[in-house]
């Protein structure tokens, strides 16, 4: 898949100087790209939601989106807490 345009993505991890970006479209992960970590903004960290600009498959710009990151983390925390509550209730019943 050749990426062209702006996408939302998540910085999944940085390992040995290589950043793994999960590119999203319509709420689904559609591609994964590995880029040198030095190509990212200095404030970028694992789990950050970013705006990713590509031209003919080449990453040309990355912008960390702190508000989107905070919102995604809040939703994930709520899901985790709901699952924990269900598990706690199941242990008491069992």
Secondary structure, 3 states (H helix, E strand, C coil): CCCCEEEEEEEEEEECCEEEEEEEECCEEEEEEEEEHHHCCCCCCCCCEEEEEEECCEEEEEEECHHHHHHHHHHHHHHHHHHHHHHHHHHHHC
